[in-house]
């Protein structure tokens, strides 16, 4: 069945995906829809027909998802993305002397942006650090002083930190989508949440009774290179990108980065272009030896002219066999 499909689209979401499946019915070009549900998450995989333009189908899928108004209240934003065949190109690490992991992550984002600005490089993944979370450390004395409970604080944070759709309003000319977008993703954005109004008319905010900070979750999902905390950056190439050319540009960027930074270091962990070059050279060597043997043996048992044309036809036949068809 996959020979009929050109691309796959993955929709990653939190919550139930059944409402999305219903909204996808009737979209032309969709061959098959497969959904997977897990605890607190779900995904929908869409396979499309090669006769339809993939970008047009993606646009229709996004429009269909935006029209759904029955998502759960605490649903994270739905991500619509296209899955393309990729091949690993280069994997390298970023380390630093006396530099914390948060700073390394911020620097790695700049490196990612620099690489994306290089022509022919688009698929970059940054990993090697735990998930980020927001820690709210509440002062017990402040709770007693303001006569508050943990439930009061939890309720205030939950009700103030929301992303919810409120339906739509239709007029004779157009349609308006009502949405409350007050989702906060950083600690400093939570300081102003109102917890309670005191008897004197003042306002008690979350920042008055708690210390809020961004931090990494307490998991073992960390990477180390030479006993130093490291961020791992992986670069892949799609079918339309040249792996050898991308690897060459990345290696040039790594050398230039290491020359300009003394406290930071990029370490090349894996360069898949080396393996590709070795396989290409091995193929050429074996092919050359095979052609030479054919030429010698046929010259001995037949004649030189026939041996030449047979040997000459071997690489031509290989090129014709490996050439992509118009359908591919």
C-alpha positions, 0 to 999 in steps of 0.5 A: 500500500505504501507504494501508492503514497507519496508522503505521510502527515502526522498530527501530534496532539494531546487528548482525544483525536476522534473529533479530528478524524471525523473532520478529515472525512471527505478530503480528496487525496487521503488514502488511509487514516490511522490513529494511535492513542496513548496516555495523555497523547494521541496521533493521527497518521494520514497517507495520501495518494500520489495523484494529489499535491501534498501541500494542498492536502496539508492546507485542507487538513489544517483548515479541518483541524482549525474548525474543530471546536470540541477539543478538551479544555487542557488540550495542547496546540495541535501540530500538523507536519509532513513526514519525509524520508530522511537520511542521517548526515552529521551528529555533533555535540556542544560542550562548554567550560563552566557553562550550565545546561540552560545556556548550552541549550540557548546557544544550541538554538542559535547554532540550529538557526545558523545551520538552517540558514545554510542552503541545502540544510533543513532537518535539524534535531536538538536533544540531550537534555531533560524536558523543561518544567516550571517549579513553583516553590510556595512559602509555607509562612505566606500561606498561613499569613494570607490564609491560603491552601495549596488547592487555592493556588492550584485552582488559580494557576489552572484557571488563569493558564488556559488555551480554549476555544469559545466557539464562533460567531457568524455574520452575514459577511464573515465568521469570527472564531472566539479563542482564549489564549492565555497559555504561559510557558515560562516562569516569569509569566506566572508571577502576576497570576492573582490568587486572592484579594485581601481584606484591605482591597489589595491583590495577592499574586503568585509571585508574592507567596512563591518562588517560580523558576524554569528548570529541567525535570529530574530525569536521567535524559542528559548527555555527556561528552568528555564528562561534560554536559552536552547538547546533541545536534543531529542533521539529516538530509531529505531526498531533495538534499545532497548529503555530501554537500551538506556534510561538507558545509557542516564540517566547515561551520564546525571548524569556524565555530571552534576557532571563534569560541574558546569556552565552547566546543563542537565535537563531531560524533558521527559523519555519515558522509564518510561511510557514503564515500567509502561505499562509493569508492568500494563500488567503483573499485569493484566495478573497475576490477570486474570490467578489467577481468571481463576485458582480459578473459574475453580477450584471451578466449574470444577477441579484443573487439568483443571484449571491449564492447562487453566491458563497455556495456557493463557500466551502461547497463548498471546506469540504466538499471539504477536510473529513476523512472518518471514515476519516482 
